């Protein structure tokens, strides 16, 4: 089930200007680490907007990668509709920042 949700999410973001931080063959089924393709887009800002404006928690990164990487989880009782909503939110936020 986790693998199905992870693949569903990853297929859904292919059109977004994000890249997987870890090559897909090594990616976890529990979480997808992402980095904005545009180096001027701040990953931590994406986290803050999703948290503050949508009351949804994704995982920020810390340290030297705080502004470059965020993670989206695929565990728990997450539905495809919720994944679709998250993808749409990412699409809108990336267009704004």
Steps between C-alpha positions, in 0.01 A plus 500: 500500500780747587677421172178558306448840665865597451489414131165675459643816657825486299311452174277793592789743550693415184370815333607726789839674512621268776758225497534205730791557735573127508504298175171315456661156528609587855191695606303390803137399470431703814626841389609692189777756542464782249708794391376792287668502159520879511777578749324828589198314640541445874390153614449616859268776377292232322476312830395815687229594248351149502503495880372852559252543216371144455557348846679206339832371627773388268850449634749785485867424479755647735861605488669592175211358298219686680439730205554231237305189607160408643338160541147373443383194692295211363419310819181489700146520372567734208255476211561563131271801528725644773807430289334676205420798723862513618628491143266784404616702800866444405424608144337823620770583754790443263331730248484772768846482659 
